[in-house]
Amino acid sequence: MEGDALLATPSEVSARISLLGEHDDYKTLADLAVQENRARNREPSMVEAERSCLVITKETEDNTNIIDTQPNTETKKWGKMTVATLALFWIAALGVRISRGTSITSSPAVSEMKSSTYDDDVNTPVKNQQPHIVLMLLDDAGWNDIGYNSYDMPRSSPVMDGLATEGVKLDNYYSQPQCTPTRASLMTGNYPISIGMQHDCITPGSPWGLPLEYAIMPEMLQQAGYRTHMVGKWDLGHVVKDMWPTSRGFDSWLGFTCKGLLNYFTYDNSGYPDIQRGFSALLSANGTYSTTLFRDESISILTTHAETYGVEHPLFLYIAFNAIHDTITVPGSFKESELNAQITENITNTKRQKASGAMYLADEAVGAVVYQLKELDYYKNSVLVVISDNGGSPVDGSNNWPLRGAKKTYFQGGVRVFGFVHSPVLIAAGRGNTKVKSLFHVSDWVPTLVEGVAGYTTGETVLDGVNQWNVIMNRKEDDGATPIRTEVLHNIDYMDTETGSDIASEPKHITAAMTAQYDDLHLYKVIIHSDIDYWYAPFTNDVYHMVEYEDGYQLELYTDTDDEPTNENHFLFDISTDPLEIVNLWDDQDFRNVRTKLINQICVSWETRMVDTVYRSGVTGSKKN
């Protein structure tokens, strides 16, 4: 896409976006962000000291606004801040309610999916029987990588688009900004800070992983009577066999341990053959395209389960594709096909073209699984969840347009991803073609699926996630009901932002981010001590930054010679009116109370949730036990 075809001033945002696609939610949001945020005069609704457990004010000459946050290494939990007492006194005095979340107690496939009829026996929901649960996770698929959101890849996911249209789209679905923390949250129902998984990703030589003390989703579902199977990327630790999927509640697993594969055909991971069945390397899989391998294994699991246990016996199938993670690969025959030419039309970036093809092949695999669910009579009693693990990585080919930022950042492009739920149960309840706008976090899937769908209770286990099944089944966008979730803690990471491997020696190297509802019912996001990030254009993945002029803002092509402000590493956005994160309200005095409240909520999370990270640095080598 040519630069002059992109956005110019905020007054042109709606016109430009409408040219790229009909996305009503965004047509006037940039104007609203500029006009409303500048025009509103807000009466202070609360009186709070401008104090925090993190450095959140500009440093003055005498540093009077800074609270030291050096760790007390003598304590068992480093996450307990020992010198944030003033901030916590203010929190207590103001009556901030501390809540930990939920306590859980007491081919042919594509054509098949394009047609939709729900009056035949195959689609009639089964009552009084535990539903089958199929959870499908895409890897690094950004907001602009799913057809129903996409400006440049609208033809790459026809099956998933159809499923989403007939199901419930989660419009404010948030994940973690990178792979391992997301999967830890997905499997445990907790924020990464609550389980020591708040920093970085598992690599081939990592001597750490998800602590064994935490029960995970398949273990809970086994207790509920389910057969449990996993296919695809694990990413939660492999240094000892006790950390592998079949030691943690899965009856079977075919997949690979972590990021680092040479490509989607060759399962070489830093010199180690990394394609496993159970505890053994499956060397015969080399040369088979990973999406095809995972598709065929999923179909085999469905067939074997039906023959061995019958389709009445509840099944949990977790499919974690590596599409469209880096080293994106598509088979040569598909790359040269007329179909690929059609779905990559007008895309000029080579890696973006690969992402489009890889997404289409993953979509075909989703369709093949759904086709098999119908063929074997599972479908009418199934709940399908399709989500991405984090925002896209434009440098590798994925894209988050028009959201700001990318994977590994706390901007919307890094943490707000697509997600939807599809089931004949929802369709029968009149929930087809529905969009839920309330907050939903990846940690919510454990209570939602285990308690809400499977009907299982796990005693006094306390989770950060909340059960959103009733929201999915019943909530209307405009019913005025109090949302079940009013905040999402994106993360608190006390590992040094410069070295990445040491405990922060200075408060300015600690990062944190949260999205939360304020008193005016708007959603705001605060990001503390974070590098700046930009917008990545569709079709090209060119980088654009926002430049403020007297008459407004303008997106301009970013070059290495551009002089960006080095002091802009704190951010506050009104997500309700500015979901593209154009206007940074951090220094706007009208929003000082909002900023203070969100920072105090982060401090509360630090004090009440944080545990030591299990991350260990300085390890090299590729050995897997």
LOSEMI-791303 format. One line per 2 residues: for each residue y negated, x negated, z negated of C-alpha. Coordinates in Angstrom, 3 decimals. Last residue first. Example, Ala and Ser with C-alpha at 12.3 -4.5 7.8 and 13.67 -1.06 7.14 Angstrom:
2
1.060 -13.670 -7.140 | 4.500 -12.300 -7.800
***
This chain:
625
34.647 -15.655 -28.759 | 31.815 -16.025 -26.272
30.573 -19.495 -25.368 | 27.435 -19.774 -23.269
25.475 -22.500 -24.977 | 22.241 -22.746 -26.887
21.134 -21.522 -30.279 | 17.650 -22.266 -31.593
16.958 -18.791 -32.873 | 18.653 -16.256 -35.114
17.780 -12.567 -35.110 | 19.132 -10.618 -38.090
15.622 -9.436 -38.911 | 15.042 -8.791 -42.578
14.565 -5.148 -43.513 | 11.560 -2.888 -42.949
11.761 0.799 -43.803 | 9.624 1.704 -46.818
7.011 -1.044 -47.017 | 6.691 -1.756 -43.316
6.779 1.959 -42.489 | 3.982 2.551 -44.976
1.948 -0.226 -43.384 | 2.448 1.352 -39.953
1.196 4.638 -41.384 | -1.847 2.801 -42.713
-2.498 1.481 -39.232 | -2.300 4.991 -37.821
-4.739 6.335 -40.397 | -7.219 3.512 -39.943
-7.343 3.870 -36.174 | -7.860 7.610 -36.367
-10.597 7.155 -38.935 | -12.380 4.612 -36.762
-12.341 6.916 -33.766 | -16.061 7.779 -33.615
-16.768 4.119 -34.348 | -15.402 3.095 -30.942
-14.151 -0.477 -31.303 | -10.474 0.350 -30.803
-11.101 3.158 -28.325 | -9.569 1.383 -25.323
-10.105 3.652 -22.328 | -7.611 3.468 -19.451
-4.363 4.149 -21.267 | -2.759 6.153 -18.425
-1.917 8.909 -20.909 | -5.672 9.392 -21.543
-6.282 12.940 -22.755 | -3.263 13.341 -25.035
-2.668 9.589 -25.270 | -5.968 8.983 -27.042
-5.722 5.206 -26.967 | -6.294 2.463 -29.521
-5.824 -1.189 -28.655 | -5.983 -4.606 -30.315
-5.424 -7.706 -28.171 | -8.726 -7.800 -26.315
-10.187 -11.132 -27.464 | -9.326 -13.069 -24.320
-11.426 -10.895 -22.048 | -9.955 -11.254 -18.527
-11.509 -13.806 -16.180 | -9.800 -13.222 -12.844
-8.616 -16.447 -11.242 | -4.951 -15.514 -11.408
-5.658 -12.452 -9.297 | -5.745 -8.765 -10.156
-6.462 -6.168 -7.480 | -9.126 -3.802 -8.759
-8.902 -0.458 -10.515 | -12.378 0.869 -11.197
-14.030 2.302 -14.268 | -17.344 4.109 -14.537
-20.930 4.133 -13.311 | -22.080 1.127 -15.292
-18.944 -0.767 -14.376 | -15.681 -1.209 -16.266
-12.849 -3.085 -14.575 | -9.283 -1.874 -14.840
-6.572 -4.261 -13.702 | -4.259 -4.084 -10.728
-1.005 -5.962 -10.148 | 0.796 -5.537 -6.832
4.190 -3.841 -7.204 | 4.014 -3.187 -3.427
5.236 0.380 -2.777 | 3.852 1.638 -6.110
1.052 -0.293 -7.803 | 1.543 -2.144 -11.070
-1.050 -1.373 -13.745 | -2.080 -3.926 -16.373
-1.125 -5.759 -19.543 | -3.007 -7.291 -22.480
-1.145 -9.339 -25.026 | -0.508 -7.599 -28.318
-1.898 -8.189 -31.787 | -1.954 -4.521 -32.812
-1.237 -1.490 -30.616 | -2.383 1.965 -31.757
-1.392 5.112 -29.905 | -2.918 8.515 -30.374
-1.461 11.978 -29.852 | -3.980 14.787 -30.248
-3.373 17.469 -32.869 | -6.962 17.103 -34.184
-5.514 15.848 -37.476 | -3.725 12.982 -35.703
-0.334 12.916 -34.012 | 1.291 9.510 -33.844
2.125 6.680 -31.461 | 2.769 3.362 -33.181
2.551 -0.354 -32.434 | 2.997 -3.631 -34.285
2.736 -7.344 -33.579 | 2.556 -10.239 -36.036
1.010 -13.433 -34.635 | -2.454 -12.594 -35.945
-1.035 -12.564 -39.471 | -0.514 -16.336 -39.318
2.609 -18.435 -39.818 | 4.750 -15.796 -38.165
8.424 -16.292 -38.928 | 9.796 -18.531 -36.223
11.562 -17.918 -32.901 | 9.117 -16.309 -30.515
6.979 -19.437 -30.548 | 3.669 -17.745 -29.748
4.327 -14.200 -30.963 | 5.713 -15.490 -34.264
8.435 -13.212 -35.603 | 6.951 -10.454 -37.751
7.770 -7.670 -35.327 | 6.796 -4.108 -36.183
7.969 -1.594 -33.618 | 7.336 1.516 -31.545
7.004 3.728 -34.600 | 7.019 7.217 -33.136
5.082 9.959 -34.859 | 4.879 13.740 -35.237
8.540 14.687 -34.813 | 9.756 18.234 -35.458
6.634 19.587 -33.823 | 4.962 22.466 -35.681
5.408 25.584 -33.578 | 2.582 26.724 -31.331
4.973 28.402 -28.885 | 3.283 26.791 -25.884
5.917 24.378 -24.630 | 8.802 26.594 -25.638
11.449 25.240 -27.959 | 14.894 26.839 -27.847
17.797 24.658 -26.755 | 16.099 21.268 -26.497
14.060 21.875 -29.651 | 17.183 23.140 -31.442
18.996 19.980 -30.400 | 16.214 17.749 -31.719
17.973 16.356 -34.797 | 15.712 13.627 -36.163
15.987 9.846 -35.985 | 14.890 7.572 -38.831
18.251 8.141 -40.467 | 19.575 8.737 -43.962
23.364 8.964 -44.358 | 24.085 11.311 -47.251
27.244 12.880 -45.909 | 27.947 12.468 -42.222
27.882 15.967 -40.804 | 29.489 16.915 -37.516
28.487 19.853 -35.335 | 29.233 18.026 -32.088
26.009 19.148 -30.400 | 23.359 19.194 -33.144
25.013 16.923 -35.697 | 26.426 14.131 -33.577
24.346 14.700 -30.450 | 20.917 15.374 -31.959
21.451 13.272 -35.094 | 22.484 10.228 -33.037
20.132 10.929 -30.115 | 16.943 10.961 -32.190
16.782 7.155 -32.383 | 15.725 7.118 -28.698
12.518 8.926 -29.662 | 11.292 12.415 -28.712
7.714 13.616 -29.060 | 6.929 17.170 -27.933
6.405 17.960 -24.247 | 9.732 19.630 -23.505
10.013 20.577 -19.828 | 12.277 23.364 -18.617
13.925 23.898 -15.239 | 16.983 25.471 -16.856
16.606 26.625 -20.433 | 17.653 30.221 -19.871
20.395 30.064 -22.487 | 23.057 30.048 -19.768
21.319 27.041 -18.208 | 21.299 25.215 -21.519
25.008 25.800 -22.129 | 25.690 24.924 -18.491
24.387 21.497 -19.473 | 21.725 18.976 -18.458
19.535 16.883 -20.735 | 16.675 14.736 -19.485
15.006 11.364 -19.940 | 12.296 9.381 -18.212
10.574 6.490 -19.922 | 7.631 5.897 -22.230
8.105 2.487 -23.853 | 7.016 -0.290 -21.505
4.879 1.656 -19.053 | 3.198 3.430 -21.944
1.873 0.177 -23.376 | 4.005 -1.425 -26.064
5.087 -4.307 -23.833 | 8.540 -5.815 -23.230
9.042 -3.772 -20.034 | 5.831 -3.035 -18.198
2.223 -1.997 -18.581 | 0.116 1.024 -17.755
1.587 4.263 -16.505 | 0.861 5.345 -12.939
3.203 3.772 -11.985 | 6.128 2.430 -14.021
7.927 0.166 -11.528 | 11.226 -1.672 -10.974
11.531 -4.688 -8.693 | 12.123 -7.756 -10.871
8.452 -8.666 -11.430 | 7.814 -4.959 -11.891
10.056 -4.776 -14.990 | 10.600 -1.089 -15.694
10.212 0.646 -19.005 | 13.008 0.837 -21.508
16.619 2.011 -21.982 | 16.524 4.751 -19.381
17.913 8.231 -20.024 | 20.486 10.732 -18.748
22.167 13.106 -21.210 | 24.969 15.410 -20.092
26.372 18.157 -22.331 | 29.756 19.499 -21.275
31.712 22.721 -21.751 | 31.423 24.153 -18.246
31.789 20.646 -16.843 | 35.201 19.713 -18.171
37.195 21.769 -15.643 | 38.880 18.801 -13.932
37.029 19.265 -10.626 | 33.756 20.027 -12.404
33.750 16.911 -14.553 | 34.909 14.978 -11.491
31.857 16.125 -9.523 | 29.632 15.198 -12.457
31.105 11.692 -12.479 | 30.692 11.341 -8.715
27.081 12.539 -8.940 | 26.249 9.934 -11.569
27.825 7.306 -9.306 | 25.726 8.515 -6.380
22.636 8.139 -8.557 | 23.648 4.580 -9.405
23.898 3.940 -5.644 | 20.441 5.426 -5.085
18.975 3.345 -7.911 | 20.420 0.164 -6.424
18.852 1.025 -3.050 | 15.423 1.732 -4.533
15.560 -1.384 -6.702 | 16.464 -3.470 -3.674
13.425 -2.163 -1.790 | 11.269 -2.945 -4.818
12.621 -6.500 -4.766 | 11.554 -6.826 -1.147
8.050 -5.372 -1.677 | 6.955 -3.443 1.422
8.107 0.071 0.539 | 6.951 2.344 3.392
10.451 3.784 3.915 | 12.898 2.545 1.298
14.903 5.792 1.151 | 15.069 6.093 4.935
16.006 2.481 5.647 | 18.717 2.718 3.014
20.186 5.719 4.802 | 20.048 3.907 8.156
22.317 1.252 6.698 | 21.647 -2.501 6.534
21.313 -2.629 2.747 | 24.336 -0.360 2.382
26.621 -2.734 4.236 | 25.138 -5.718 2.417
25.910 -4.281 -0.994 | 22.847 -3.896 -3.228
21.763 -6.352 -5.915 | 19.094 -6.397 -8.588
19.171 -9.769 -10.359 | 17.077 -7.956 -12.940
18.121 -4.586 -14.330 | 18.398 -1.502 -12.089
21.279 -0.837 -12.515 | 23.225 -2.381 -15.392
24.813 0.998 -16.010 | 25.636 2.073 -19.558
28.137 4.960 -19.358 | 28.999 6.500 -22.731
31.802 9.073 -22.578 | 32.454 11.260 -25.610
35.406 13.632 -25.200 | 36.352 16.801 -27.074
39.955 18.060 -26.618 | 39.907 21.239 -24.523
40.127 19.175 -21.340 | 43.704 18.243 -22.176
44.828 15.352 -24.343 | 46.867 13.109 -22.071
46.290 14.502 -18.566 | 42.664 15.492 -19.131
41.956 12.195 -20.906 | 43.527 10.205 -18.073
41.438 11.952 -15.415 | 38.158 11.646 -17.291
38.816 7.993 -18.089 | 39.704 7.275 -14.452
36.446 8.871 -13.288 | 34.511 6.665 -15.696
36.391 3.562 -14.537 | 35.611 4.387 -10.903
31.906 4.798 -11.583 | 31.732 1.627 -13.672
33.336 -0.444 -10.938 | 31.182 1.147 -8.242
28.013 0.411 -10.212 | 29.254 -3.139 -10.832
29.977 -3.961 -7.197 | 33.508 -5.353 -7.092
33.733 -9.071 -6.217 | 34.993 -10.110 -9.620
36.860 -7.195 -11.188 | 40.187 -9.077 -11.023
38.909 -11.392 -13.749 | 39.062 -8.661 -16.385
38.400 -10.777 -19.478 | 40.241 -9.459 -22.515
38.985 -7.881 -25.745 | 38.759 -4.288 -24.499
38.453 -4.644 -20.773 | 35.819 -7.303 -20.224
33.574 -8.590 -17.467 | 31.753 -11.712 -18.536
33.368 -14.787 -17.026 | 31.334 -17.541 -18.772
29.175 -20.046 -16.927 | 25.872 -18.603 -18.089
27.163 -15.080 -17.413 | 29.334 -14.998 -14.313
30.370 -11.487 -13.477 | 29.813 -11.848 -9.743
29.217 -8.596 -7.894 | 26.069 -7.150 -9.524
24.425 -10.604 -9.744 | 24.534 -13.806 -11.808
24.932 -11.795 -14.991 | 22.510 -12.769 -17.762
22.178 -9.708 -19.945 | 24.841 -8.846 -22.501
28.511 -8.175 -23.251 | 30.002 -6.872 -20.038
31.955 -3.730 -19.242 | 35.197 -1.839 -19.671
35.613 -0.301 -23.087 | 38.226 1.862 -24.736
38.774 3.844 -27.934 | 35.170 3.163 -28.939
34.383 3.210 -32.647 | 33.042 -0.211 -33.481
35.945 -2.585 -32.975 | 36.438 -1.326 -29.413
32.729 -1.958 -28.759 | 32.692 -5.633 -29.831
31.073 -6.667 -33.131 | 34.359 -7.217 -34.968
35.337 -9.538 -32.114 | 32.866 -12.141 -33.347
29.846 -13.607 -31.532 | 29.694 -10.513 -29.312
26.512 -8.664 -30.238 | 24.754 -5.409 -29.411
24.240 -5.769 -25.641 | 27.121 -3.488 -24.545
26.633 -3.076 -20.756 | 29.086 -0.847 -18.942
31.734 1.785 -19.696 | 32.404 3.210 -23.142
35.009 5.663 -24.351 | 35.350 7.954 -27.371
38.013 10.562 -28.102 | 36.311 13.089 -30.337
37.590 14.564 -33.611 | 34.361 14.608 -35.641
35.358 11.354 -37.311 | 35.619 9.865 -33.844
32.118 11.200 -33.209 | 30.761 9.302 -36.197
32.428 6.089 -35.092 | 31.159 6.645 -31.543
27.537 7.037 -32.797 | 27.263 3.964 -34.984
27.921 3.221 -38.643 | 25.743 0.419 -39.973
27.326 -2.211 -42.235 | 28.597 -4.136 -39.214
25.163 -5.590 -38.539 | 24.063 -5.273 -34.881
24.215 -8.768 -33.435 | 23.818 -12.442 -34.142
25.177 -15.801 -32.984 | 23.500 -15.450 -29.556
24.887 -17.810 -26.903 | 25.156 -15.295 -24.051
21.860 -13.584 -24.925 | 21.150 -10.658 -27.259
17.590 -9.381 -27.039 | 14.343 -9.929 -28.933
13.126 -8.892 -32.375 | 13.354 -5.595 -34.243
17.120 -5.506 -34.756 | 17.183 -5.862 -38.555
18.486 -2.337 -39.199 | 15.383 -0.467 -40.362
13.019 -2.455 -38.128 | 15.082 -1.366 -35.081
14.266 2.290 -35.804 | 17.372 4.201 -36.726
19.819 6.632 -35.126 | 22.533 3.977 -35.078
23.728 3.866 -31.433 | 20.450 4.633 -29.679
18.426 2.459 -32.072 | 20.682 -0.538 -31.478
20.660 0.204 -27.762 | 16.859 0.228 -27.702
16.547 -2.957 -29.755 | 18.953 -4.717 -27.361
17.300 -3.696 -24.067 | 13.533 -3.934 -24.305
10.352 -1.933 -25.009 | 12.021 0.603 -27.336
12.393 4.169 -26.085 | 10.022 7.077 -25.959
10.497 10.533 -24.420 | 7.298 12.522 -24.033
8.298 14.590 -20.991 | 11.877 15.234 -22.036
13.176 17.189 -19.046 | 15.520 20.092 -19.803
18.095 21.104 -17.207 | 18.332 22.559 -13.709
15.498 20.338 -12.476 | 16.982 17.377 -14.321
20.399 17.805 -12.730 | 18.844 18.148 -9.291
16.667 15.064 -9.745 | 19.689 13.164 -11.031
21.609 14.000 -7.873 | 18.732 13.325 -5.474
17.905 9.914 -7.011 | 16.468 7.506 -4.435
14.609 9.979 -2.237 | 11.310 10.139 -4.169
11.095 6.324 -4.410 | 7.423 5.583 -3.616
5.480 8.091 -5.701 | 8.187 8.770 -8.235
8.337 11.200 -11.122 | 11.060 13.545 -9.809
12.717 10.661 -7.992 | 13.309 8.385 -10.968
11.935 4.853 -10.585 | 8.248 5.608 -11.287
8.767 5.954 -15.046 | 10.794 2.763 -15.149
14.498 2.017 -14.835 | 15.160 -1.138 -16.846
18.851 -0.236 -17.292 | 20.016 3.356 -16.803
21.928 4.960 -19.666 | 24.338 7.861 -19.169
25.614 9.845 -22.152 | 28.427 12.301 -21.420
29.230 14.575 -24.349 | 32.102 17.066 -24.209
31.274 20.212 -26.113 | 33.086 21.227 -29.303
34.606 24.650 -28.721 | 33.441 28.004 -30.049
32.114 29.224 -26.705 | 32.836 27.783 -23.285
29.963 27.826 -20.823 | 30.536 29.349 -17.357
30.029 26.685 -14.691 | 33.576 26.302 -13.360
34.145 30.048 -13.685 | 31.507 31.016 -11.156
28.083 32.482 -11.845 | 26.201 29.213 -12.200
25.706 28.160 -8.621 | 23.919 24.952 -7.658
24.201 23.209 -4.332 | 22.826 19.685 -4.091
25.335 18.484 -6.689 | 28.332 19.026 -4.445
26.630 17.327 -1.509 | 25.969 14.272 -3.662
29.418 14.158 -5.233 | 31.368 14.520 -2.049
30.035 11.052 -0.860 | 27.263 18.695 -44.978
24.460 16.097 -44.249 | 22.550 14.067 -41.747
19.376 13.021 -43.515 | 16.642 12.985 -40.952
13.344 11.127 -40.909 | 12.360 8.558 -43.506
9.309 10.427 -44.784 | 6.455 8.980 -46.800
3.600 11.424 -47.249 | 0.210 9.829 -47.419
-1.400 11.100 -50.589 | -4.765 9.462 -50.151
-4.383 7.530 -53.381 | -0.954 6.279 -52.316
-2.229 5.001 -48.976 | -5.241 3.441 -50.637
-3.058 1.693 -53.158 | -0.858 0.585 -50.274
-3.753 -1.071 -48.508 | -4.832 -2.808 -51.674
-1.325 -4.036 -52.379 | -0.798 -5.656 -49.005
0.020 -8.994 -50.554 | 3.759 -8.824 -51.163
4.794 -7.183 -47.943 | 8.415 -6.162 -48.168
9.814 -7.096 -44.763 | 11.112 -10.357 -46.147
13.752 -8.312 -47.951 | 15.713 -10.419 -50.410
12.545 -11.820 -51.939 | 12.028 -15.548 -52.384
10.554 -15.930 -48.918 | 7.487 -13.987 -49.939
5.952 -13.616 -46.537 | 2.333 -14.449 -45.740
0.250 -11.354 -45.157 | -3.273 -12.357 -46.116
-5.699 -9.469 -45.914 | -8.597 -10.043 -43.562
-11.871 -8.141 -43.643 | -13.661 -10.666 -45.840
-12.970 -13.455 -43.373 | -16.250 -15.199 -44.344
-17.367 -15.592 -40.762 | -16.018 -12.211 -39.788
-12.687 -11.644 -38.089 | -12.546 -8.478 -36.051
-10.529 -5.878 -37.838 | -6.818 -5.077 -37.673
-5.162 -7.996 -39.434 | -2.007 -6.360 -40.720
-1.281 -4.893 -44.161 | -4.378 -2.834 -43.660
-7.776 -2.084 -45.052 | -10.724 -0.170 -43.665
-10.834 1.907 -46.832 | -10.145 5.554 -46.235
-12.247 8.667 -46.313 | -10.714 11.504 -44.392
-11.840 14.052 -41.841 | -14.780 12.057 -40.590
-16.712 14.369 -38.277 | -15.997 13.549 -34.666
-18.622 13.485 -31.998 | -16.836 13.889 -28.702
-18.623 12.769 -25.556 | -17.178 9.319 -24.925
-13.549 10.318 -25.459 | -14.111 13.525 -23.506
-15.684 11.960 -20.448 | -13.629 8.810 -19.887
-10.231 10.144 -20.849 | -10.902 13.514 -19.284
-11.750 11.876 -15.988 | -8.551 9.843 -16.169
-6.540 12.934 -17.035 | -7.656 15.073 -14.132
-4.651 15.005 -11.822 | -2.193 13.441 -14.237
-0.239 16.431 -15.531 | -0.255 18.054 -12.119
1.977 15.455 -10.488 | 1.997 16.399 -6.830
2.347 13.063 -5.108 | 0.534 10.012 -3.797
-2.384 11.980 -2.411 | -2.635 13.895 -5.678
-2.945 10.567 -7.450 | -5.862 9.482 -5.302
-7.696 12.788 -5.674 | -7.170 12.945 -9.419
-8.306 9.365 -9.922 | -11.468 9.651 -7.834
-13.807 10.512 -10.716 | -12.208 7.656 -12.645
-13.550 5.178 -10.057 | -11.331 3.498 -7.467
-7.640 4.203 -7.384 | -5.477 2.779 -4.650
-5.765 3.175 -0.896 | -8.397 0.416 -0.703
-5.797 -2.064 -1.957 | -3.413 -1.354 0.907
0.000 0.000 0.000
***
